Amino acid sequence: MIDNTIFENKKAAYLTLGCKLNFAETSAIGKQLSDLGIRRARRGEVADVCVINTCSVTELADKKCRQAVRKMIKENPGAFVIVTGCYAQLKPNDILKIDGVDVVLGAEQKMDVVGYLNDLKKKDRGTAFTTQTAQIKTFVPSCSCDDRTRYFLKVQDGCDYFCSYCTIPFARGRSRNGTIESLVKQAREVAVGGGREIVLTGVNIGDFGHTTGETFFDLVKALDEVEGIDRFRISSIEPNLLTDEIIEFVARSKRFAPHFHIPLQSGSDDVLRLMKRRYDTALFRHRVEKIKEVMPQAFIGVDVIVGTRGETDQYFEDALRFIDSLPVSQLHVFTYSERPGTQALKIDYAVDPKTKHARCKALLDISDRKTDAFYRSQQGTLRRVLFEHTPHGDKMYGFTENYVKVEAPYNETKVNNIETLVLGDFSSDGVALKAKQE
């Protein structure tokens, strides 16, 4: 039994690196500490507890994590420091080398932070608590609100795919999920709290159902009936798991937005085989064209990795042509980073950094062109915009159901409200469309 008086008047600082799933989990950790009486530190206050939730998707991400931990320790002298997340699971000893770290928690331990607070007493050396990947089995629900108006609901965790370039299955364990009943309950709680939009997050959300005998399609249908939520968005979903059935349902649904984010990773079938992906370019094209057939105004974002081992000049040219031919709205381009323990390291051909940079730029140029064309296609259309909290000078911003960023004069009464309006010219910085004034 924890004596909560120990934590009275204590303050906690949180730092989240990486994906939206991490943000949802940090929010759940914050609630645990809040229930103990530890409040969030305000700007300028020195925290008594620091929680850093890390990412390890690339070598650069690892470096940023170490820098972030050191910075938090410097800014909060004497604080009890907890480091968790993917980097903590994969390389706990690297983190323990940083002076001032008290506890490193792996994937199975991260959602039980309270059990490792140790009365907030620092020791000379930190301790790591992790388990082997096969023992990462617990699904802990979490939901967070970002600094705008969207909530992120964790519906699934872990991955069984073991793509050749990826360490996520080792960092997060096997695929697992909450029940549809529990997730619908969380969505209803968001609605009661005034939330208007929920993004479904996970590591491989289309794989939902392993641990409960349900399916992602079952979940989508159940959430579509939740009163009070105006929009659900599906975050990144594998193309082989985004079925025509799901696409057709979203097209006629009451609450699911015409917005998809689909990881392609490469537009070359040869590279996809090296990556051990579970689809080919023909299937990917079919999914994109199916979306555009039933939802012509849908926004489609696509993840692409450049410079993977085995990506020859010819393979990249094949990929470039394929991607350029797709009716998508935006590319999220990532430069390949070699990760210890992955199968990709066995592939002979390595791409040099200069070539990686050039390939990245080529894809970003395509992305800019496609996003510009999509935004131009939306000018003059009538859209429903959910405006966000944060003012930017005398402007405010929101997003349409099909993910077009919209700028309007700041008006506090519009915050977290949906307004139907006509989309006009580009904003002065070119990143949004202006709300057309009547």
PAPA-273900 format. One record per residue (C-alpha): x, y, z. Coordinates in nm, 2 decimals, m for minus. Layout:
<pavexs>
[[X, Y, Z]],
...
</pavexs>
This chain:
<pavexs>
[[0.00, 0.00, 0.00]],
[[0.15, 0.33, m0.11]],
[[0.14, 0.62, 0.14]],
[[0.01, 0.90, m0.08]],
[[0.12, 1.17, 0.16]],
[[0.47, 1.11, 0.02]],
[[0.35, 1.26, m0.31]],
[[0.16, 1.56, m0.18]],
[[0.27, 1.88, m0.34]],
[[0.50, 1.70, m0.58]],
[[0.53, 1.80, m0.94]],
[[0.59, 1.59, m1.25]],
[[0.73, 1.69, m1.59]],
[[0.67, 1.47, m1.90]],
[[0.84, 1.44, m2.23]],
[[0.72, 1.23, m2.52]],
[[0.92, 1.14, m2.82]],
[[0.80, 0.96, m3.13]],
[[0.46, 0.84, m3.23]],
[[0.11, 0.93, m3.13]],
[[0.08, 0.60, m2.95]],
[[0.35, 0.72, m2.72]],
[[0.16, 1.04, m2.65]],
[[m0.15, 0.84, m2.55]],
[[0.06, 0.62, m2.32]],
[[0.23, 0.92, m2.16]],
[[m0.12, 1.06, m2.09]],
[[m0.22, 0.74, m1.91]],
[[0.10, 0.75, m1.71]],
[[0.03, 1.11, m1.62]],
[[m0.32, 1.01, m1.49]],
[[m0.16, 0.75, m1.27]],
[[0.07, 1.01, m1.11]],
[[m0.22, 1.26, m1.08]],
[[m0.42, 1.00, m0.89]],
[[m0.14, 0.99, m0.64]],
[[m0.15, 1.36, m0.59]],
[[0.14, 1.45, m0.82]],
[[0.04, 1.74, m1.03]],
[[0.19, 1.84, m1.37]],
[[0.47, 2.10, m1.33]],
[[0.40, 2.44, m1.48]],
[[0.63, 2.62, m1.71]],
[[0.94, 2.74, m1.52]],
[[0.88, 2.51, m1.22]],
[[1.14, 2.25, m1.13]],
[[0.98, 1.90, m1.12]],
[[1.02, 1.64, m0.86]],
[[0.95, 1.36, m1.10]],
[[1.05, 1.34, m1.47]],
[[0.90, 1.08, m1.71]],
[[1.06, 1.05, m2.06]],
[[0.88, 0.82, m2.30]],
[[1.13, 0.74, m2.58]],
[[1.14, 0.63, m2.94]],
[[1.39, 0.41, m3.12]],
[[1.27, 0.41, m3.48]],
[[1.61, 0.53, m3.61]],
[[1.96, 0.58, m3.49]],
[[1.89, 0.96, m3.49]],
[[1.59, 0.89, m3.27]],
[[1.81, 0.71, m3.02]],
[[2.05, 1.01, m3.01]],
[[1.77, 1.25, m2.96]],
[[1.64, 1.04, m2.67]],
[[1.98, 1.05, m2.49]],
[[2.00, 1.43, m2.54]],
[[1.64, 1.47, m2.41]],
[[1.71, 1.27, m2.10]],
[[2.02, 1.47, m2.02]],
[[1.83, 1.80, m2.08]],
[[1.55, 1.70, m1.85]],
[[1.80, 1.60, m1.58]],
[[1.98, 1.94, m1.61]],
[[1.66, 2.14, m1.60]],
[[1.52, 1.95, m1.30]],
[[1.81, 1.89, m1.06]],
[[1.74, 1.63, m0.80]],
[[1.43, 1.50, m0.97]],
[[1.34, 1.13, m0.97]],
[[1.39, 1.03, m1.34]],
[[1.20, 0.76, m1.51]],
[[1.28, 0.66, m1.87]],
[[1.05, 0.43, m2.07]],
[[0.94, 0.36, m2.42]],
[[1.10, 0.17, m2.72]],
[[1.45, 0.29, m2.66]],
[[1.43, 0.19, m2.30]],
[[1.31, m0.16, m2.40]],
[[1.58, m0.21, m2.66]],
[[1.88, m0.04, m2.50]],
[[1.83, 0.00, m2.12]],
[[2.20, m0.02, m2.04]],
[[2.27, 0.28, m2.27]],
[[2.02, 0.49, m2.07]],
[[2.16, 0.37, m1.73]],
[[2.49, 0.52, m1.83]],
[[2.34, 0.86, m1.80]],
[[2.40, 1.01, m1.46]],
[[2.08, 1.10, m1.28]],
[[1.85, 0.83, m1.43]],
[[1.68, 0.64, m1.16]],
[[1.45, 0.38, m1.33]],
[[1.44, 0.24, m1.68]],
[[1.11, 0.07, m1.76]],
[[1.06, m0.17, m2.05]],
[[0.74, m0.22, m2.25]],
[[0.58, m0.46, m2.01]],
[[0.65, m0.23, m1.71]],
[[0.59, 0.11, m1.86]],
[[0.22, 0.14, m1.77]],
[[0.28, 0.05, m1.40]],
[[0.51, 0.35, m1.32]],
[[0.36, 0.39, m0.98]],
[[0.51, 0.06, m0.87]],
[[0.86, 0.19, m0.94]],
[[0.85, 0.53, m0.78]],
[[1.06, 0.41, m0.48]],
[[0.92, 0.69, m0.25]],
[[1.10, 0.92, m0.49]],
[[1.43, 0.84, m0.32]],
[[1.73, 0.86, m0.56]],
[[2.01, 0.61, m0.54]],
[[2.37, 0.62, m0.66]],
[[2.29, 0.41, m0.96]],
[[1.97, 0.36, m1.16]],
[[1.79, 0.02, m1.22]],
[[1.64, m0.12, m1.53]],
[[1.33, m0.33, m1.53]],
[[1.26, m0.50, m1.86]],
[[1.14, m0.84, m1.99]],
[[1.22, m1.04, m2.30]],
[[1.01, m0.96, m2.61]],
[[0.82, m1.29, m2.57]],
[[0.70, m1.18, m2.23]],
[[0.55, m0.85, m2.35]],
[[0.19, m0.94, m2.34]],
[[m0.01, m0.68, m2.15]],
[[m0.24, m0.44, m2.32]],
[[m0.30, m0.12, m2.12]],
[[m0.57, 0.12, m2.25]],
[[m0.47, 0.48, m2.29]],
[[m0.62, 0.79, m2.45]],
[[m0.48, 1.14, m2.47]],
[[m0.58, 1.48, m2.60]],
[[m0.32, 1.67, m2.79]],
[[m0.27, 2.05, m2.76]],
[[m0.54, 2.10, m3.02]],
[[m0.87, 1.92, m3.02]],
[[m0.80, 1.56, m3.12]],
[[m0.80, 1.27, m2.89]],
[[m0.57, 0.97, m2.96]],
[[m0.73, 0.63, m2.86]],
[[m0.49, 0.34, m2.83]],
[[m0.68, 0.03, m2.97]],
[[m0.39, m0.20, m3.04]],
[[m0.02, m0.26, m2.95]],
[[0.27, m0.47, m3.07]],
[[0.34, m0.63, m3.41]],
[[0.38, m0.98, m3.55]],
[[0.51, m0.87, m3.89]],
[[0.89, m0.86, m3.84]],
[[0.97, m0.65, m4.15]],
[[1.34, m0.68, m4.22]],
[[1.43, m0.32, m4.14]],
[[1.22, m0.28, m3.82]],
[[1.28, m0.32, m3.45]],
[[0.93, m0.24, m3.33]],
[[0.82, m0.60, m3.27]],
[[1.13, m0.63, m3.03]],
[[1.04, m0.30, m2.86]],
[[0.67, m0.35, m2.82]],
[[0.61, m0.73, m2.84]],
[[0.35, m0.93, m3.02]],
[[0.01, m0.79, m3.14]],
[[m0.25, m0.75, m2.88]],
[[m0.55, m0.52, m2.82]],
[[m0.83, m0.41, m2.60]],
[[m1.19, m0.53, m2.63]],
[[m1.44, m0.34, m2.85]],
[[m1.66, m0.29, m2.55]],
[[m1.38, m0.12, m2.35]],
[[m1.28, 0.10, m2.64]],
[[m1.63, 0.21, m2.71]],
[[m1.66, 0.29, m2.34]],
[[m1.35, 0.51, m2.37]],
[[m1.48, 0.68, m2.68]],
[[m1.81, 0.76, m2.50]],
[[m1.61, 0.91, m2.21]],
[[m1.43, 1.14, m2.45]],
[[m1.76, 1.25, m2.59]],
[[m1.89, 1.32, m2.24]],
[[m1.57, 1.53, m2.17]],
[[m1.64, 1.74, m2.48]],
[[m1.41, 1.57, m2.73]],
[[m1.52, 1.60, m3.09]],
[[m1.26, 1.39, m3.28]],
[[m1.08, 1.07, m3.20]],
[[m0.78, 0.92, m3.39]],
[[m0.74, 0.54, m3.36]],
[[m0.38, 0.46, m3.28]],
[[m0.17, 0.15, m3.24]],
[[0.14, m0.02, m3.39]],
[[m0.05, m0.23, m3.64]],
[[m0.41, m0.13, m3.59]],
[[m0.55, m0.33, m3.88]],
[[m0.43, m0.64, m3.70]],
[[m0.67, m0.56, m3.42]],
[[m0.85, m0.86, m3.27]],
[[m0.58, m1.12, m3.19]],
[[m0.64, m1.13, m2.82]],
[[m1.02, m1.09, m2.82]],
[[m1.14, m1.28, m3.12]],
[[m1.27, m0.96, m3.29]],
[[m1.18, m0.77, m3.60]],
[[m1.08, m0.42, m3.69]],
[[m1.39, m0.39, m3.91]],
[[m1.60, m0.49, m3.61]],
[[m1.43, m0.21, m3.41]],
[[m1.49, 0.05, m3.68]],
[[m1.86, m0.04, m3.70]],
[[m1.91, m0.02, m3.33]],
[[m1.73, 0.31, m3.29]],
[[m1.94, 0.46, m3.58]],
[[m2.24, 0.43, m3.34]],
[[m2.09, 0.64, m3.06]],
[[m2.30, 0.95, m3.01]],
[[m2.13, 1.28, m2.94]],
[[m1.81, 1.21, m3.14]],
[[m1.82, 1.39, m3.47]],
[[m1.52, 1.23, m3.63]],
[[m1.30, 0.92, m3.61]],
[[m0.98, 0.90, m3.81]],
[[m0.80, 0.58, m3.88]],
[[m0.42, 0.63, m3.83]],
[[m0.16, 0.43, m4.02]],
[[m0.30, 0.10, m4.15]],
[[m0.12, m0.17, m4.35]],
[[m0.25, m0.19, m4.71]],
[[m0.31, m0.57, m4.68]],
[[m0.53, m0.50, m4.38]],
[[m0.72, m0.21, m4.52]],
[[m0.99, m0.42, m4.70]],
[[m1.23, m0.30, m4.96]],
[[m1.50, m0.38, m4.70]],
[[m1.35, m0.12, m4.46]],
[[m1.31, 0.14, m4.74]],
[[m1.67, 0.10, m4.85]],
[[m1.79, 0.13, m4.49]],
[[m1.60, 0.45, m4.43]],
[[m1.74, 0.60, m4.75]],
[[m2.10, 0.56, m4.61]],
[[m2.03, 0.59, m4.24]],
[[m2.17, 0.85, m4.01]],
[[m1.85, 0.94, m3.83]],
[[m1.53, 0.81, m4.00]],
[[m1.34, 1.07, m4.19]],
[[m1.24, 1.03, m4.56]],
[[m0.87, 1.03, m4.46]],
[[m0.63, 0.74, m4.48]],
[[m0.26, 0.70, m4.39]],
[[m0.11, 0.39, m4.56]],
[[0.25, 0.28, m4.53]],
[[0.39, 0.19, m4.88]],
[[0.76, 0.20, m4.77]],
[[0.88, 0.13, m5.13]],
[[0.72, 0.15, m5.48]],
[[0.95, m0.12, m5.60]],
[[0.83, m0.48, m5.57]],
[[1.19, m0.60, m5.55]],
[[1.25, m0.38, m5.25]],
[[0.92, m0.47, m5.09]],
[[1.03, m0.84, m5.10]],
[[1.37, m0.75, m4.94]],
[[1.17, m0.56, m4.67]],
[[0.95, m0.87, m4.61]],
[[0.64, m0.66, m4.66]],
[[0.31, m0.85, m4.70]],
[[0.18, m0.69, m5.02]],
[[0.30, m0.57, m5.36]],
[[0.25, m0.25, m5.56]],
[[m0.05, m0.39, m5.75]],
[[m0.24, m0.44, m5.42]],
[[m0.13, m0.10, m5.30]],
[[m0.25, 0.07, m5.62]],
[[m0.58, m0.11, m5.59]],
[[m0.64, 0.02, m5.23]],
[[m0.56, 0.38, m5.33]],
[[m0.78, 0.36, m5.64]],
[[m1.06, 0.20, m5.44]],
[[m1.05, 0.49, m5.20]],
[[m1.06, 0.74, m5.47]],
[[m1.35, 0.56, m5.65]],
[[m1.58, 0.57, m5.35]],
[[m1.44, 0.88, m5.18]],
[[m1.30, 1.11, m5.46]],
[[m1.23, 1.39, m5.20]],
[[m1.04, 1.16, m4.96]],
[[m0.69, 1.26, m4.83]],
[[m0.44, 0.98, m4.86]],
[[m0.10, 1.01, m4.68]],
[[0.17, 0.75, m4.76]],
[[0.48, 0.65, m4.57]],
[[0.80, 0.59, m4.78]],
[[1.15, 0.48, m4.67]],
[[1.44, 0.57, m4.89]],
[[1.79, 0.43, m4.90]],
[[1.72, 0.08, m4.75]],
[[1.97, m0.19, m4.81]],
[[1.92, m0.34, m5.15]],
[[1.77, m0.03, m5.30]],
[[1.97, 0.00, m5.62]],
[[1.94, 0.30, m5.85]],
[[1.70, 0.10, m6.08]],
[[1.48, m0.01, m5.79]],
[[1.46, 0.35, m5.67]],
[[1.36, 0.47, m6.02]],
[[1.09, 0.21, m6.04]],
[[0.97, 0.33, m5.70]],
[[0.97, 0.69, m5.80]],
[[0.77, 0.63, m6.11]],
[[0.51, 0.42, m5.92]],
[[0.47, 0.67, m5.64]],
[[0.44, 0.96, m5.89]],
[[0.16, 0.78, m6.06]],
[[m0.05, 0.73, m5.75]],
[[m0.35, 0.97, m5.68]],
[[m0.23, 1.04, m5.32]],
[[m0.22, 1.36, m5.13]],
[[0.11, 1.36, m4.93]],
[[0.42, 1.16, m4.87]],
[[0.59, 1.11, m4.53]],
[[0.95, 1.04, m4.63]],
[[1.19, 0.86, m4.39]],
[[1.56, 0.80, m4.45]],
[[1.66, 0.44, m4.38]],
[[1.86, 0.39, m4.06]],
[[2.03, 0.06, m3.98]],
[[1.91, m0.10, m3.67]],
[[2.10, m0.36, m3.47]],
[[1.95, m0.71, m3.48]],
[[1.74, m0.66, m3.79]],
[[1.74, m0.90, m4.09]],
[[1.82, m0.61, m4.33]],
[[2.18, m0.60, m4.22]],
[[2.23, m0.93, m4.41]],
[[2.15, m0.75, m4.74]],
[[2.47, m0.67, m4.93]],
[[2.40, m0.35, m5.12]],
[[2.42, m0.04, m4.89]],
[[2.31, 0.31, m5.01]],
[[2.56, 0.59, m4.93]],
[[2.44, 0.90, m4.73]],
[[2.46, 1.14, m5.02]],
[[2.24, 0.92, m5.24]],
[[1.99, 0.88, m4.96]],
[[1.97, 1.25, m4.93]],
[[1.91, 1.30, m5.30]],
[[1.64, 1.03, m5.31]],
[[1.47, 1.18, m5.01]],
[[1.46, 1.52, m5.18]],
[[1.32, 1.37, m5.50]],
[[1.03, 1.22, m5.31]],
[[0.97, 1.53, m5.10]],
[[0.94, 1.73, m5.43]],
[[0.67, 1.49, m5.55]],
[[0.50, 1.52, m5.21]],
[[0.49, 1.90, m5.23]],
[[0.35, 1.89, m5.58]],
[[0.08, 1.63, m5.48]],
[[m0.02, 1.82, m5.17]],
[[m0.04, 2.15, m5.36]],
[[m0.26, 1.99, m5.62]],
[[m0.49, 1.83, m5.36]],
[[m0.54, 2.16, m5.18]],
[[m0.61, 2.34, m5.51]],
[[m0.88, 2.08, m5.58]],
[[m1.05, 2.17, m5.25]],
[[m1.07, 2.54, m5.32]],
[[m1.43, 2.65, m5.35]],
[[m1.57, 2.34, m5.18]],
[[m1.79, 2.34, m4.88]],
[[m1.63, 2.17, m4.58]],
[[m1.68, 2.11, m4.21]],
[[m1.38, 2.25, m4.01]],
[[m1.30, 2.16, m3.65]],
[[m1.11, 2.46, m3.51]],
[[m0.83, 2.41, m3.26]],
[[m0.75, 2.57, m2.92]],
[[m0.42, 2.73, m2.99]],
[[m0.42, 3.09, m3.13]],
[[m0.15, 3.19, m3.37]],
[[m0.15, 3.57, m3.33]],
[[m0.48, 3.68, m3.47]],
[[m0.53, 3.35, m3.66]],
[[m0.67, 3.01, m3.57]],
[[m0.65, 2.68, m3.75]],
[[m0.85, 2.37, m3.79]],
[[m0.89, 2.07, m4.02]],
[[m1.16, 1.96, m4.26]],
[[m1.30, 1.60, m4.25]],
[[m1.06, 1.53, m4.54]],
[[m0.76, 1.68, m4.36]],
[[m0.72, 2.01, m4.52]],
[[m0.57, 2.27, m4.29]],
[[m0.78, 2.58, m4.27]],
[[m0.69, 2.93, m4.15]],
[[m0.95, 3.18, m4.01]],
[[m0.94, 3.50, m3.80]],
[[m0.92, 3.40, m3.43]],
[[m1.26, 3.37, m3.26]],
[[m1.27, 3.20, m2.92]],
[[m1.63, 3.09, m2.97]],
[[m1.52, 2.87, m3.26]],
[[m1.27, 2.67, m3.05]],
[[m1.35, 2.29, m3.05]],
[[m1.66, 2.36, m3.27]],
[[m1.73, 2.25, m3.62]],
[[m1.82, 2.52, m3.87]],
[[m1.93, 2.46, m4.23]],
[[m1.76, 2.69, m4.47]],
[[m1.62, 2.74, m4.81]],
[[m1.24, 2.70, m4.87]],
[[m1.07, 2.99, m5.03]],
[[m0.72, 3.10, m5.12]],
[[m0.39, 2.97, m4.98]],
[[m0.27, 3.14, m4.66]],
[[0.03, 3.37, m4.68]],
[[0.27, 3.09, m4.58]],
[[0.11, 2.84, m4.82]],
[[0.04, 2.57, m4.56]],
[[m0.34, 2.62, m4.53]],
[[m0.65, 2.74, m4.71]],
[[m0.83, 3.05, m4.59]],
[[m1.19, 3.02, m4.48]],
[[m1.38, 3.22, m4.74]],
[[m1.54, 3.52, m4.59]],
[[m1.91, 3.57, m4.68]],
</pavexs>
